[in-house]
Each structure stands twice: as C-alpha cells, then as structure tokens.
Amino acid sequence: MKYNFDEIANRKNTNSVKYDEFDSELPMWVADMDFRVAPAIESAIKKQLEILAIGYSLIPDEFFNSFANFYKKHYGTTFSKNEMVYVSGVVASIDATLKRIGNKGDNVVVLAPIYHTFYHCIENNNKKVLPSNFLVNDGKYQIDFLDLEKKLSSKESSILLLCNPHNPIGKIFSKEELLKISKLADKYGVFVISDEIHGLLASPNTKYIPYSNVSVNDNYMVCLSNSKAFNIAGLQSAIAVIPNEEKRKLLQDAFYEDDIGEPNFFAVSANIAALNESEKWLAELNEYIYENKKVFFEKVNEIPRLKVYWGDATYMMWVEYQNDINSREFVKKLNEEEGLLVSPGIQFGESGEHHFRINLATSRKNVLKAIQKLKHFMEGK
Ligand SMILES: Cc1ncc(COP(=O)(O)O)c(C=O)c1O
C-alpha cells in the first residue's frame, strides 16, 4: 500500500461534529472519515489558499467534465455536462426538490431503515414519509417488491427517495432490483431521487450501479458527491444529474432561489483533484475499509447476542443486538460504560429498533478497540 491509513487525523478539539459534539473516547457515529484527504486534494486546497482572497468562485467546465469522465470510466454512465447542476450539498438538493415536486401532504416512499435526515427533510417540506420496510431473509436485506408497489401505487405517492447504495445497511442494489424499481416508478408516475453519495465506497471488485444507468425514463434526479469517499463533506459540494430539461430548469432555478447553487472557495479545485488525480488513493481506501469491515464482521459475529449484517458499500456497518433495552438506551449505556459512541438504529426508522450503526472509517487500531469495547459491554449485559 502506498498510502498509510493507519495514521489518522487528530480531530479532537477542532470543532468536529464527530469528535466534539459529544463526550466519547471513541466516536464512531456521524458519517465522515478519520483519514486525511488524498495528497492531490491537499495540494489543491493549499494552492487555493495561497490566493488568500477567499472570494466567490465560478464553476468551470473542467469541474463538470471531471464528474462525467470519472463516472463514464468507472460506471459506464453517459450523462453529459448539460444534465448536471452544481449544488452545495446532497441534502440541500433533496430538500429543494421535495419543496418543488409533488403537492403538500404527498407521500414520499423510502426503503426503510434509511438515512435519518431523509425523515426530517420530508416532514419539514410538508410531505409524509411512507416507508417500505426491507425483508430480512437468510441474514440479507431484500426489497419487499409487493409492498413497494403497494406504496408507490397510492395516489398520494409522488416521490421515491432512494439511497443507492443504501445507508445504513450498506446494500448495493443489483441491476435487476434497480430496473424493477424504475419500472414501478414509471408505472405509477413517481419521480425518483437517487442519493448516490456513498456510491464510490465499495468493497474491492464490487461496484454500485448509478440509477441513471438503468432508468426506463427521465423522471429522476441522481445526486452525486465526493463528500463521503474523499472525506470533503465540510466543503459542501455535490452534483445533481437531472436529465429532463423541464425538471432541470425548475430545479436549477430552485437551487439559486434557495441560495444553494454556488460553490465554496475550495470546492471546485478539491473535487477536480479528487476525481482526476486520486483514483489510486480511493482504491486503497476501499481496500483498507474492506479489511476493517471484515475483521469487525468476523469478530463481532462471535460475540453472543450481536449480529452484524454484511453490506458491500460504505464504511458503515449495521448491527442487531438482542437485549430488552431500546437502541437509544443501548447507545447511551455503551458510551457511558465503554466510551464507544455509535448511532441508534431507531434513528433510521422503526424497523431499525434493536440495531445500531457503526462507522468504520478509522484506523484498524480503533476498529479493534471498538470490538473489545462491544465484547466487554455485552458480557456485562
Ligand atoms: C445517504 C446520505 N445522503 C446525504 C448525506 C449528507 O450529504 P451532504 O452533506 O452533501 O448534504 C449523508 C451523510 O451522512 C448520507 O449518508
């Protein structure tokens, strides 16, 4: 390995949400990584800083081309520069879209358990969350297509908010699954938002499939971002791919109206450096995370009353526990007694109760420490 992921950034007392919002010896909750950014990103940011006048930025063609080329090369996508719109965050783009598409009181269908912020985002925009819970068969999460169709067929359902690949369970949807989803959305005239922020994080030799590759129509928005894979969430930058011209115009105007259409001073060069110059770093990162996940999966599955679900995407792992206490209580006690902070499953919806999500984007040493803490905690329960 050329890059040393065993050495992590020292983030304590840096106004970091992950490290400084709550008191914890080992915070493994919020979705950002402890690894330092790729050298090309570091250089790009340093170069930008040399200017010292931190003013407003334009978005050059090179920025959009870096996305188009990277996704074409790695995922065979064919979207063009014209279909992409800059936006200062994936959640911001979803929020603006939920405001503009469909009517007040409509249902937004999600596959649950799902990324908790979606719930607030939907409800804050006067829409209703309509969850379709995954089925768990043979230790694997599967889409309940009968239920999904029932939910999408409701007259009040106007949007399907997909998390592709899926946070918190780390599932990579197959081509068949995505195609089936797309056909159902098409049949019932539902607009699909596919949040692909975790897409570039996948086990070696596996790949997620962009929704745009399989969609049977152009009634969708795909959200792409380098925030998770390149650890640049603090730069607040993302891309919305909106193939339908009318919808693109509507949403592009919406992003400007909501003041989320302009880039951070460092965002343009950092994103270009990520996509054009950091492929090797990303491949090694994915290998390191895979090893972290593998050791966690093997060791934690040996701990009585804990069950880890394998997912090939993201650095998150989804764990079920057997104990009477609810997941908020479980997480609180785990942090108070062992100093390990994870996310309670209930955050991700009712079907997430009695689970927790853990962030493994940290050094192997921290992962091993977390395993010991979980073991000790469960022994006392
Ligand atoms: C699925 C998903 N979407 C969006 C976000 C946040 O994206 P942004 O910071 O670009 O709003 C996260 C962060 O955890 C996430 O997991």
The ligand as a MOL file (V3000), in Angstrom:
LIG
                    3D

  0  0  0     0  0            999 V3000
M  V30 BEGIN CTAB
M  V30 COUNTS 16 16 0 0 0
M  V30 BEGIN ATOM
M  V30 1 C -27.2160 8.9930 2.3440 0
M  V30 2 C -26.6840 10.3410 2.6810 0
M  V30 3 N -27.0510 11.4060 1.9740 0
M  V30 4 C -26.5860 12.6430 2.2350 0
M  V30 5 C -25.7080 12.8570 3.2810 0
M  V30 6 C -25.2370 14.2370 3.5560 0
M  V30 7 O -24.8370 14.8440 2.3860 0
M  V30 8 P -24.4920 16.3960 2.2980 0
M  V30 9 O -23.5290 16.6730 3.3930 0
M  V30 10 O -23.9280 16.5760 0.9400 0
M  V30 11 O -25.7820 17.1080 2.4890 0
M  V30 12 C -25.2940 11.7630 4.0610 0
M  V30 13 C -24.3910 11.9630 5.1990 0
M  V30 14 O -24.2680 11.1490 6.0590 0
M  V30 15 C -25.7820 10.4780 3.7520 0
M  V30 16 O -25.4120 9.4090 4.4460 0
M  V30 END ATOM
M  V30 BEGIN BOND
M  V30 1 1 1 2
M  V30 2 1 2 3
M  V30 3 2 2 15
M  V30 4 2 3 4
M  V30 5 1 4 5
M  V30 6 1 5 6
M  V30 7 2 5 12
M  V30 8 1 6 7
M  V30 9 1 7 8
M  V30 10 2 8 9
M  V30 11 1 8 10
M  V30 12 1 8 11
M  V30 13 1 12 13
M  V30 14 1 12 15
M  V30 15 2 13 14
M  V30 16 1 15 16
M  V30 END BOND
M  V30 END CTAB
M  END
